[in-house]
Amino acid sequence: MGCFRVLLAILFPPLSVIDQGCGSIIIVFLLTLCGWVPGVIAALVILNNPS
């Protein structure tokens, strides 16, 4: 997980998980619509996943 990806996850969470699959993008987008903090947390968790 690079510094650019972390910064992107903080600024615009759905864009940071674009290469993780459609399901991840939708989940992070919906959580971001509910609130910025849940979207950021979900994006960081997905990016931190080693698989």
Helices and strands as residue ranges (DSSP letters): H 3-11, H 13-16, G 18-20, H 22-34, H 36-48
